[in-house]
Amino acid sequence: MPKPAKPNAPKVPAAPTSAAIPVPFEAATAALAPLLDTLDRDVVYITHIDKHPAFFKRRIFFVPVGLNTVLAALLLWRAYAAYPTYCNILLSFFGSPNETTIYYATTPWGALVRKVVWRMVVFLFDWLLFTIVGPWPWTFFLDSAGSPVMWRINAGFRDNEVYVRQSRGWGAEDLLGEAEGSSGKAGGDSPFFKTRILPAVDATRLREKTGYLLMDGDFDLDFGAMIIATQLVDKKTVPLDELRTSVFVWVGSDTTGQWAVWSCGRLDEGAETEARQKIVLFKDRLTALGKESLFFKWVELVQFESSAPEGFTMERQAATADKAKKLFEDEGIDFDTFIRDIGGLGGMPGMA
C-alpha cells in the first residue's frame, strides 16, 4: 500500500531584500525606526529640514493664526446669534407658536414665498458655513491627530525644523505600481515619481518656501508626525541628519515588508544654508536703514501671494515683485538698487 503523500509545507514568504526595493530607493536605516514605526504604511512621506531663520517662520505662521482666529470668532458669533432663532423654529414645529411661526392659512402667498425662500437661504448659508468653513479653525487649533498650533506649542520656532509631508489623494500602491489600473512601473519609473515626488523635493522650491507653505494638492503636512519627529530629535533618539530631504515608502506586505528611503537631500546640500543667509542679509540691510517693518510687510506680501490656489506662478512672482517695489518706494527706498546690492532675488523664499 503506497504511503500517503505528505502535505506540502506552508510557504513562508521571504523577507524583502534590497533587490525588491525599486530604484532609487534603498532600505531605511534602523536609526529611523522610532519615527517610521509611527507612520501609515499606505502613505508616501517626505521629510526635510527647513533652515530658514526662526523669526521668518514666526512671521509666516502668524498669518494663518490671525485668519483662523477671525474665522473661529465668526463661527462662534453666528452660533450665538442663530441659536435663539433655531430654538424657536423647533418649538414652533412642535406646536408652541412664537415669532418664527408661519401661519399658512392667513399669510398672503407673496409673503409666504418670501419667508420660506429667506429661511431656506439662511439654512443653506449656515450649513455651508459650519460644514465647509467650520473644520478649518477646528483642525488648525484642536485636531487630535496633530494640529499646527499643537505642533508650534511642542516645537516652538527654530532655525532648523523637521517637516513631514504625507501624500494626499494617492499613496504607496500608486508609487509602487500596485494600484488597480496602474502602469505597473515602480519607483523612479513610476509616473507618480516624476509628477508628484520630483516637484515636491525640488531644491529651488524648498529653498524659496518655508515648510508651512509646501501644502498643495499632492502633499499635506503631517503635524502629528512632525511633533513626534521633533521630540525624537530633541532626545537624540533619531539623528537630525537622517531627516534631510528624503522620501519614504513601505515596500512589501504588512508582515514581511520594510520602509524604503530615497535620500535625495544629499544631492542638494548647502542650498538651505544659502537661502537662510540671503534672508538674514535682506533683513539686516533693511534694519540698518531703520526699515525693519518693511521686511515683515514683504514677508506678509509673499506669503499671501504664494498661497493662491493656482500656485505661485512666474506671472504671480512678477506681480509680487511689482507690489514689493511699490512698498519700498513708499518708504523712500529704490527697490531695484536694494535688490541689486544683495545679489538679486534668487534664493529668496517665494521668489525665483
Phi, psi and omega in degrees: 000126183292147178290140178296142181291139178286137178297144179297135178292140180298139180279129178262120181301136178288145177295145182296146178244173180299334180291336181277351182267124183291146175293141008264019182282160175214166182298134179289148182287156180295337181297337182269356184305318181302329178274313185296330179294344180264357186265160179280124185286348179272357187247150173264135184240150173231129174246149171201162179257118178272116183255016173294150183301148183299321182295328179291316179295322180298317181295319178297317186290333181293338179294305177294333176297313179296317181298313182289332175294317177297317179297318179297318179296320178298316180295318179295319179296317181295320178297318180295318183287325185273342185303311180299321181297314181293324177296317180294323178297318179294318179297319177297321180297327182267014171097017178247095185301143177203191185293344179269354182290133178255121180263100186296325186291328186250358181266129178301151184300321180299312179294323180297315180297317180298317180295316181294315180297316180298318180294323177296320179297317179296316179299315181295317179300311181296321179296314179295320182299315186272338179268331182259310182277326184307316182294340183299300179295329179298310180290331180289320184262323195232006183305123184293333180284349181131109182256161176303321181292317178296325177298314180293324178298320181281321186259337184068204177243125185229158175290326177242107183241142178271127175243139178234118176254148178235146182297144181238118178083003176203173184198203186299319181300322179293316182292329182266004177070025183256353181287151180298129180082005180281170182286344183086355179275139185239159175063228182296340179273349182288139175298333178291329178294319184281326185261341182247313186285306186302315177297328183287334182252011180303127185298322180295318180296317180293330180285327185272336183241142170288160184302329183293339181265008183268002177289133180208195182291341183258334183222142174239160176276135176262091186293328177297316178294327179292323177295314180297315181299318180296318179296320179294323178292318180298325179277358182063024175285323177239125179293136179301325182297334180287348183255013172302165187318110183214150178246130183241137176213142178275127181247128178101186182280174180296328185268331186239006182275185179202161176281136176243151185224144169245107184273071184287343181296338179295339181278345187239025182302137178098340183294318181294322179297319179299316180296318180297317179297322180294318179296314180299318178298316180302311182292317182297322179295318179291323178297319179297333178272001182074024184236040182299327179298333179294327178298316182288329174296321179294319178300313181296322179297312181295320180297318181294313183291323183284349180270005181298143182303326182280000179092168181269077183289170179298324178296317179292325177296319178295318178295323178296320178298322178295318179294322178296321178300319178295319177301315182294318181297324178296336179263005177080024181242131177284112186298313183299317179294317180298313181295322179296323181293332180263007175093019177091175183274349180304127181095346177287139179303129178084357182230124179279000000 
